[in-house]
Amino acid sequence: MISDYKAKSDGTTLIAHTQDVIEAGLGLLEVLIIDKEYWGPKIIRSALFHDFGKMHPDFQAKLDPNLGSKLAIRHELISVFYCLNIPFDEIFAIATHHKGIGRMSEGGNKRLSTALILESEAQNEEVSELLEAELQEWLAFFGIKLPELFADLKCLKLALNSKGQMKLTDQERLNLALMRSLLISADHLASAGKTDLLPKPIFLKVSDFQPSFNDKPIPLRDFQLKMSSIEGDVLLHAPTGSGKTEAAMCWLTKNQTANARLFYLLPYTASANAMVRRLEEIYGKDQVTALHSKSLSFFFDELASDGRDDSGKCSLDIQEEAKEKKQLSKEIFYPVKVATPYQIIKNALLSRGWEMCLWEYKEAIFIIDEFHTYDALLTGLIFATAKWLKREFNAKILFMSATIPKFMEAYILDKLLDGNQNRIIKPNITSASDALIMGQKRHILHFNDQDTILSSIDEIKNLLNGVNGTPKKVLVVVNNVKTAQEIFSRIDFDGNKAMLHGGFNKKDRTRIEKKIISKDPNEIPNLLVSTQAVEVSLDIDYDCAFIENAPIDALIQRFGRVNRTGKKSIAEVTLFKKNEGKTPFYDPDVCESTWLELFKLKGQALSEDDLIEACNSVYELGYNEHQLKDFELGFNNETINNFKSNLLAGDWSNAFEKVFENDKQKVEIICQNLIDDYRNLIFKKHYIEANQLLVSVYWHQLTDRKARDKELNVIVGYGFFYNSEVGYRVETTDDKCL
C-alpha cells in the first residue's frame, strides 16, 4: 500500500511529505509576485511526482536500519519514468531537485552524470511493473487524472547536460530554472516543517520607524520627507549621523508593493548584524534575517543570548536552531534580508543556488547602504549588479552614502538613473533642518607627517584619564591588525577598553561588537582601537580620534564615528601620514592626494560641506589608470551583462571565485593554544562553538607553521597564540602572546 512507503529516515511517510511540499508550494504563491493561476497547477503536479521514485524497494531498504541497502538510488531520476504527460519544465525540475546537470569538464557528487542517468534506467526496469501499479493508487489517492505515461525522454536527457541545454533558447532555459527553483524551495520548506503561513512581506508606515523622544515623534528632516515622495531608483548623499536609515525607510514607504521583498546591503558583517537587530525592531523577528558568510555564528549567538538557554535548551538544541535559521536565510522565506553585496553579486555571477533569486528579486527593493569608491573592482561589480537587478527583475534601488565624489555621482546618474537629476537627493542648505547637519562644525583636524600613531600613546592616556580636564572617550583607527594590537598593548588604561579588528575569532568578534554598540552607556568602551571595521553603519560616538591616513571616503566614514550627531563641542581628530604597518589594499596615489587636500583644512573647524569638497578634489580626475581598469573589469563583467545567454538551469559557475581570487589569500586556522578547547567542543558535537574559535590569517603568515590535524579536520597554526582581548599573535623569539 502506498501509505506504507517512507520518504525520510525519521519515519515521515511519502504521502505526508508530498502533501507538505504541495502545501509549501501553494504557500509560496501567496508570498511571491507570481501568476497563481499559471503556477498553482504546476507546483502541485511537480510536487506530486518529485519523490515518487522513493517507492523503489532499494531506496526503502536504505531508510530501514534493519535492512540497510548499500545500493545507490537516485530516486528523482526514477520518479521521471513515472511522470505522466506533464510539461517538460516540471519533469526537468523533478529530475534536478537534488543535483545539478552534468558537465563535460566537471563531475562530482553534486551533479547528474551520464552514468547516473543510464544506471537509473537500468534500476527502473527491475521494478517497473511494481511502480506502475503503485502509480495508479498514488494518482487515485491525490485525485489526479492525467493522460498516458510520458515515454520520450530524449528532450530531458538533452537538458540534463550543459552542452545539450545550450541548444534551447534563453527563455526556455529560464523557464526550466524558474520551475526548478520553485519546486526546490517548496521541498526545502516542507522538509524544514515550514508549511504553515509563510512570512508575508508587510507594508511599513512612517510611524513604524520614526524616532521619538518622551513618546513624541521627532520631526523628520526635509530631505527625509522628500525621500518619501520619490518613486523609483534614487541616490541619497547625506552625512553620517544625519538619519540616512530613516530616509531610506521613508523612500521604502513610497516604493513598497504587495509581496515585494527588501534587501538591505552593507559592506561589513558587523554593520549587517547591527542592522538586522534594528530592522527586527521595526518589522519583527519573523520577518528579518542575516545573509552573509558569518551568519551561522551570528544566529547562534543571538539565540544563546535571547534568554532561550534559560528555558532548558542546551547548546546542541540552540546549534540545531541556528542551523535551521541559516538554511532558511538562503531559502525563499524571510521577506527582509540584510546582506553584504557579495551575496547578491554571487547570484548575478550564477554561483551555486542562484536560481532562488529568480523569485525573490522580482520587483524587490534594494537599499545599498555605503559603497566605497576606493574599492574600484567591488564598486564596478555593485553597479553592474544593480543594472542587472533593474533589467532582469524590475527591482527598485536606493544608493546611499556619506561619501560620493562628483565623478561617481555623475557615473551613477548616467548609467543607473537615466540622467534624471531629480533622482539625486541631498540635504538642502536652504532648509533649516537640513542646514543644521550640513553646516554644522563637528571636527577640527590636526596633522602629523613626522611620526607614526605610536608617538601619541602618552597623549591618548592623558585624554582617557582626564589629566588636563574631563576624561574623554578616544577612538583610534589604524590600517592593520598588528598596529592595533601594538597600540592597545601600550596604552596603560584601567578603564573600559576594547579592540575591533579581523584578528579575532567569531566568538569574541560578536561579543566586542555588541559591547561597542550597547544601549547601556556603562558597557561602551572609553577606548576603542579599531581597523576599518568601524567605518560603516555602527552607531558609535567618540569625543576625539587618532587616525592613520587612508582614502578620503574611508576617512570621512571614520570621522563620522566622532561627534556623530554634532551635539558635542568640536572634536579634535589627529591624522597620521605614516602608517605603522603595511596597507596593500589602499591605492597610494589616492592616499597621498587625500593627505594633501585635507592638509589644506588644518586647524579649521570642519563641516560636512568641507569634507565633501575635499572628497571631490581628491577624485577630481576620477579613477586613476589602475583603479579604472579594476572598475571596468567589474562593471563590464560578461557573466552579469549577458546573464540570460549564460544561464543554464540546474548549473552554476565559479565566476565569483575567479573575480575575487585575490581575496583567497586568507585561511581559517585554530591557534596552538586553543587546540584542546577545539577538540573538546568537536567531541561534544558543539560544531558551531568550535568553529567560532577559528581565526582567519594570510597564507604567507603560515609558511612552515601549519599542519592539518586529520582527526579534527582543521589547520593548526603552530606559533599562533590567541587572547580574547587581543586576538591572535604570532610568537617569535622576542614576542610572546599577551
C-alpha angles and dihedrals in degrees: 000000000000090000089068096061118104126215098190140025091247089069099260106154123235091240093052094048092047090051089050092051091050090049093048091047093052088045090056090056088061095054102038135072095251143130100257095190092056100038099037097075091040095056091046093052096045092046090049093058103027097096100022089113089067086082088076106118093232092054091049088050090055089058093050111081089202092059104030102184113203094200112116112232122187094208094186090061091047087052091058093063089062099044108119122223093304126146117291095240090059092051090049091051090051092049094049105035091111107025136034126244121276124269126201091222100038133050128163133135094282094069137068106244124199088248091057092052093050091046091052091052090055092046091051094053089061093061105021095117092052095048094044088057092047089049092065092053090045093054092045091051092054094039094240124153117186136156127264127315116291103245107170108083097164093103091049093051088051093054093046090068123066094223092049095045091057087070088070121084122261091253093049091053091047090052090053090051093049093052093044094051093048093052093045091050092051091047093050094047091048092050089050091052092245101133100115117091104326113221109276122209110258131211118246127217124204089247089062092069108014110124117242140195122206088354091303119115115247109233114253119242118253094252089053091051090048090055089060089063098051116099117195134007118356143172117221118196110185137141127267109269094022096110102266092156092055088047089053091051090050089055089047092058089059095046105039116114133181112297093355110145128222125229115187111193126201130172099234134044091229092061091040091056091049090050091051089059091046095050091045087062089054103038104021129252094272090064104046135066141165121243114191143101095277099041096112091062090045092053092048093051093046092051093045093051095041094087090256093116087063089061092070098269113141126215091264091055091051089047092056091047090050091051090052091051090048091052093045090051087065094045130078092268119095113064093207120052125181108202146156116255089250091071092058094041089054090061092046087054091050096246120170111300095021094134093073089069092063089080102029097051096049106122088338126159118242122193110192103196111194125345122190117236090199090064094070099174094051092044090053091050092048091053093046089050091049090054089049092051091051095044101044103029107022087236123173116232135199118193114194135172143147090227119051116146117216093250091054092046089053091049093052090046093053102037103031110020100045091242093292107149091192088071092067110086124191133162107273115235090209091060114087095219093046096042088058091068099035099047096034113120107226108155144033118201128222122186134213116186096161106057140034123247090267089075090070098057094110092047091051091050091050092052092049093049095042094237092161098030139314115007112255135212107241129204120198117189121186135169104243141033098243092057091049091053093047093052093044092052092050098049106090101204125146095195130090109305138159145175128221119194145119094272094079125092120243093261095058095034090061092046092051094046091053090048097053095048096039118140087222107087090206091063097051110098118244088213121043119179111189147160123223089299087091094059105088135059098326106136099224130136126198133181099229140355146211111205138180116229118268137152112312095248091053091048093051088055090050092048087053090067089063121074084350098182097030093239093120127072114277108297123228117230122186117203122201121207095196117070118216090218141016123295106187093163095067123077106242093213091056091048091051092048090048092054093049094049096046091045087065086065095053113149094003125124103244132217128193089260090059092054093047090054091050091049091052091050093051091052095034092127094037120231121356119237096273094045093046090054090053093045093051090046088060100037095047095044106155096213093054097041093048097036099145096046091049100045123103119187111242092014134101139193138226091217091116092057091048093051092050098035091128089060089063090082092102130077133184117246139169113239117240095248093052099052094101092048090049093048093050092051092048092050089051088050091241090142099161093051089048091051090051089066093062122101130202116239135171116262091233089061092061101054102144094348098088135087131167114236100217094195093054095030093226137118111246117211105213110204090024112116128186133214121181093223097043108027124225123340130188111233118229131172092271100029120068121182113265 
